[in-house]
């Protein structure tokens, strides 16, 4: 006679199976991977973005302290970007020649293929997003469509409630881990738009206001007096959308068509739909996505960064370069 009835045996087997699967899933979710990423069982409290804070015991957000942390993060990203762009062409060439033999040919071919399809003509800006998992998913989707530059507005004064500390710290983790993109963080909407417009960007913000234009009705092949002007797509907060300030500063607002009962798309879904539409409107070097338009020196600097990020061990590149009398600036912390 069986020790347990069939029904009980089935329940025990099921628990053992799902318990094992759950443990495997938990172990898998402990790592934040760019190449492969799955949402956790609780995306809003994903420990991969911040495992130092318990949402149920977190202290209230200190706006001044968080503003200082965001400022430090922004300054760090700016320093790294500026130092990388200002590397001498000879230094970039010498470092590349030393390190490239240590990268598998298949990997190098993939790296060159991806960088050859990158575009700087269109970039994305996220205004005060609240879910690090969403931001991470958006960054990976943007990467897959070949866009190199992404901006984020992180205004600490816009975050409140028990989840604010986790959200803010998680956002910094997501930004710091996106090693294949060029990111910039701003402390205010006004500063971000001022900088982007001074660089010639036209601002297209996703919005549900009555005057927003259906994305399908925008002529992306003729976006103004000068078709060569680059474009910045703005996505707002998951709950509140873009701010009134952004609405007033944007050159254009657009909406994504919806025919169901849902009032809005998830942020990562809205980003993917927008990118798919931009891709469909781009061909033969025209339209919003223009693959292969990164400039020469910038492209070579990104290639060197890609090689360093592709080495088997993080510190391996620094040791190899030092052996050959080459030292890269200490500001490049990914070395």
HELIX and SHEET records of a PDB file:
HELIX    1   1 UNK A    6  UNK A   29  1                                  24    
HELIX    2   2 UNK A   43  UNK A   45  5                                   3    
HELIX    3   3 UNK A   63  UNK A   85  1                                  23    
HELIX    4   4 UNK A   89  UNK A  100  1                                  12    
HELIX    5   5 UNK A  105  UNK A  116  1                                  12    
HELIX    6   6 UNK A  132  UNK A  144  1                                  13    
HELIX    7   7 UNK A  156  UNK A  158  5                                   3    
HELIX    8   8 UNK A  164  UNK A  177  1                                  14    
HELIX    9   9 UNK A  189  UNK A  198  1                                  10    
HELIX   10  10 UNK A  215  UNK A  217  5                                   3    
HELIX   11  11 UNK A  244  UNK A  249  1                                   6    
HELIX   12  12 UNK A  267  UNK A  280  1                                  14    
HELIX   13  13 UNK A  296  UNK A  310  1                                  15    
HELIX   14  14 UNK A  316  UNK A  323  1                                   8    
SHEET    1   A 7 UNK A 182  UNK A 186  0                                        
SHEET    2   A 7 UNK A 149  UNK A 153  1                                        
SHEET    3   A 7 UNK A 122  UNK A 127  1                                        
SHEET    4   A 7 UNK A 231  UNK A 235  1                                        
SHEET    5   A 7 UNK A 202  UNK A 206  1                                        
SHEET    6   A 7 UNK A 252  UNK A 255  1                                        
SHEET    7   A 7 UNK A 213  UNK A 214  1                                        
END                                                                             
